Structure formats: C-alpha cells, structure tokens
Amino acid sequence: QAAYDGLREIGGTIVSITLVLVVVFIPISLTQGIIANVFRQFAVTIAIAVLFSLLVSFTVVPLLYSRFGKIDEFNRDGFIGRGIQAFENRIERIAKWFSSLLGWSLSHKQITMVVTLAALIGSVSLIAFGFIGSNFAPMGDQGQFVMKLELPRDVTIEQSNQITYQAENILRSSPLVETVFTTIGAEENGQPQARLADLRVKMIPHNQRNISTSDFSREAKLFLQQHIPGAQIWVATTDLMGNIDEAPIQYYITGHHIDSVRTAANLLLHSIKFVKGIVDPKLSAEESSPEISIIPDREKMAALGIPFEMLGMGLGNAFSGNNDAKFRQNEYEYDINTRLDNFDRRSTADVENLTFISTSGEAVKLKQFARIEESNAPGILERRNRSACITLNCQVGGRPIGDIGQDVSQIINSLDLPENITIIPGGELEMQDESFGTMGIALIISILLVYLIMVLLYNNYVYPFVVLISIPLAIIGALLALALTMDTLNLFTLLGLLALIGLVAKNAIILVDFTNQSKEKGMELKAALIEATRQRFRPILMTTAATVIGMLPIALATGAGAEWKNGLAWVMIGGLISSMFLTLIVVPVVYYVMDKMLEKVGLGKKKVIEIKE
C-alpha cells in the first residue's frame, strides 16, 4: 500500500521530469551538420534511456519495494547507529535552515531578487572580461602530430629525401616517439611537390609520458629548426575527428583583382603577427614561382605558316611529353613518354630555339614569331565565389581560438581596405560560429518545449515560468566552474549547458508540484512554500549529489582525450550545485510573487464550469 500511495503522490512529478529530460535532447537529434555527426547518438541514447527509466520507476521499483521494503530500527548506541543518527540530524538541521532562510527571503523579496540578478550578471561578465574563453573544441591530446617541412623551390626529390631522412632520425631518437611515417613529395593543392615532406609522428601512450603532444611538438620544431638550416617547419595537430588540422585559424581574403587581394593579404599578415596566440601565419600564395612566358605574334605565325594548334601541341610534347606510344610485356602495358632531354630545356635560349615545322615544310624557330620573357607568377591561383582569393593560415598556441578570432576581427575592422576586399573567417572559426549557432537554436527550442510541457501539465501559462527560472540559476554555477577550472565555452560545454535545462528543471518541478498539492489541501501559500522546501530538500539533495558524484570521475579524468569531456562534467557539476541551493530559495520567491500577481488580476482562482443536462 505504501508503494502504491507513494507512486500516486509523485507519479505526476516523475512524468513531468521525464518529459522535460526527453524534450531537451530532441533538438540535438534533429540538427544537421557537425553537431548531428558528433552528438546525435548521444542525444538519442539519453532520451531512450530516460524513457525506459520512467517505465522501470512505474513498474519494477514499486514491485521490488512492496516485496523487500521494510522499516528497520537501527541501534542508536552503536557506532554505525550514531553515525546514521548524526547524518540524519545534520540533514534535518540544514533543511530547517533553508526553511528559515526562505522565510526571510519571502519577507525581503527585493533583496533576494537583486542578489540573484547580481550573481547572474557577475557570472556572465566572466565571459566579457576574458576569464572564460571560447573555441570550437578543446585541444585533445591524441598523441599524434605532423611535422611539415618546406625546402627551397630548386631542390630535387633526392635532396628532399636526404634532408627529411635527417629530420626523421632526429625525431626517432626521442624516447617519447613510437613511430614516424614520412612522405617525400607531399601534396600542395592537389599536386605533389618535391620540396615538401610530411612526417607523421605517433607518441608513446599518454600514461607513459609527462609532456603533452602540443608541448613536445613545439620543442621538436625548435630543435629541427636549429639542426636543419634552410628548411621552413610547421606543426599540425589532430582535430576533433582525428584528422590533421593544418590550420585551425583561416581567413579568406577575396576581391576583384589579384594584386589588390595580395596587398590586403600581406597587410593582414603583418598586422596579426603580434596577436598573442598566433603561431606561424602563412599565406597560401606567399611566394611567386619563376616562369617563362611565351607571347606569340599571330600575324607572324600566319605569315610563317605556324597554326596556333601546332604551337600548343609542340610546346606540350617538348616539355610535358607525349605518351601515345605504349610498351607491352606479357599482360602488362606501360606508357612511353617522349619529350625533350633535360639538356635541351634548361634555359630561356633552349626555349627560344625550339623548332617547329611550318605548313610549307620549313623549319621555324620559336623566337621568330614569339617573344619569350622571364617572369614571376603566383604559385597558386585561388578563387572563391568567382573572385580572386588568398588564404591566410595560422596555427594557435596558448590561447583559445575564439579569443584570438576576436582580436583578429578588431584588427580587420581597423584596417583601411578597399571596398571590394572581403575577409571571411574559415577553419575552426567558421565551424565554431556554425556550431554555436546550432547549439543556440537547440537551446532556445529546448526551453520552448520545456515550457509547453509545463503548460500542458499545470494547465497554466504562468507557473511554467517558475520552473524555467531555475535555468539561469544553473548558469551561475556553470560559468563559475568554467572560470575556476580555466576551461572554455566550446561544443562540449554547451552540450553540458543544454543537458542542465532538464536536470535543474527537475528541482523546480519537485517544489512546484508539492506546493500545488499543499495549496489544494487548503494550506496557506507562504506556509506551503516553506513546507515544500523542508520536505523536498532531501530528494533534491540526493538526486543532485548522485549526479555530481557520477560526474566527478569524468571531470577529474586525465587520460588521452580527457580534455574534451572535462569541461562538460564541470559545467554540469557547477550548474547542479548552484541550482540546488538557489532553487530552494529563489524559485519559491518567484512562485510567491507570480501567485500574488495572478490574484490581483483575478486569474489565481480556478473557474469551475458546470454543464446542466
């Protein structure tokens, strides 16, 4: 009978809490893009697990309690009995203290609300004053990074191999390095380059070293720069998905003309070098490549009998070669590439003396109908939305990406750039803006869904706001926890804030439901609120403590990739603790104020409509 009566008393509360937890995670499961790829399975799993817990709480738990539940009188004179009694007395004293504090707060409602609002503003100001940074995701220590070597443009593949082999031996000599995978002739914009090399370094497991991947990679870079002169060295780390993140910060400089774009890109490059946290800024078209330009004279070509198609085909065969011929051996076939020997294409004079056969059968040299000039041209031509483009790539170190992006944005706004020049953030800055926008929309939708659920359950449009007031109370502790742990606002901490909506609303629902039941029994409002705080203090404390204890191992984890989950756990711990204490005081005060306002406008009493047959 006790199990049945208990279920009837709090059954509605359990349903309310469950529905709130479920609707909080629905928006995440319906999103698209990066958020969906990372968190959809997490959201669906939580929602299904919570629904099954509702089924268990209505069936299995009452059944087990009805069979095994009993009241045992413990020996108060024993050691364990005295400990239990002391704990019970302490809980009861704390509950009475909260009840007394609530009584004072109900008599000083303005002071209570002002202090709460000041605490909320103070916690949000931690972001404005730089105590809490922002980035797309924490820099997880996966024990892998890439060392990129760039040699002078005139080196051969053999020289690149020799220099890269020296760098590889230096890295392998470290006891912290497990393997090094080297690529000679790494790709640049889809084309292999003899002067480029990638060294993919895998370090020993996280628990066997006392240095992070980022710190070791910076030390290795400085060491290689000292022992391999003439080589430019960059370090790229792994991102959230395990891919190599060559440039966490990118900016696309676009415009109508490549010259003005190059000028703006160089101006931005020199301006951001002094921004704290920017490492190795580099333009995608930083260097020009020497080339030979051939400017044909069409009138002379027509007079000499050289078709334009012949010019293109002849230059292609001379320098790129012709592979129409094949060599077959058994079942294998090989291309035969025919072109000029290296000796005949080393200088401008060799190009000028290239011979063509005219339509009349005469030998004509290239310099007879074309002008040959040596010039420098961009190593790469980029276009973005049909406009000339140059990309600024930067590594980061020591600061959150979001904070660096804010500083760079201020510099961009201060630059005197032509009107046709546009600078667009890319890389993780772009992903951060996208993910923060998606999480913000999911947060708003979750709050609206929680409100609608409360309206249906309470049959009232005002009382649900009392439940929602617990959300900003949780933000106070969540932001304070981020500041104390020196963590950032990122994808995972925002997920923690989203999960807090359902978890902290639970405490307010428990108080509001108990208060409503007491009012229906005829208890005066103020007494009902104080009694709700005293009676529901224990379940609120128990559920909050259970969640906090469950999150502590995640918050204190130090293994590989633990940085991604630490922030989420600290946000939930800080939010739950602040919400638990503040909800017991602020929510009843807000309930009292709203109830009195409803009475003044004549909406506090339920209207009973009788239909006569």
Secondary structure, DSSP 8 states (H G I E B T S, - for coil): -HHHHHHHHHHHHHHHHHHHHHHHHHHHHT--SHHHHHHHHHHHHHHHHHHHHHHHHHTHHHHHHHHH-------TTSHHHHHHHHHHHHHHHHHHHHHHHHHHHHHSHHHHHHHHHHHHHHHHHHHHTTSSEE-SS-----SEEEEEEE--TT--HHHHHHHHHHHHHHHHTSTTEEEEEEEES-EETTEE-TTEEEEEEEE--GGG-SS-HHHHHHHHHHHHHHHSTT-EEEEEEE-TTSSEES-SEEEEEEESSHHHHHHHHHHHHHHHTTSTTEEEEEETT-SEEEEEEEEE-HHHHHHHT--HHHHHHHHHHHHT-EEEEEEEETTEEEEEEE---GGGSSSHHHHHT-EEE-TTS-EEEGGGTEEEEEEEEES--EEETTEEEEEEEEEE-SS-HHHHHHHHHHHHHHS---TT-EEEEEHHHHHHHHHHHHHHHHHHHHHHHHHHHHHHHHT-SSHHHHHHTHHHHHHHHHHHHHHHTT-EE-HHHHHHHHHHHHHHHHHHHHHHHHHHHHHHTT--HHHHHHHHHHHSHHHHHHHHHHHHHHHHHHHT--STTTHHHHHHHHHHHHHHHHHHHHHHHHHHHHHHHHHHHHHHTT-SS--------
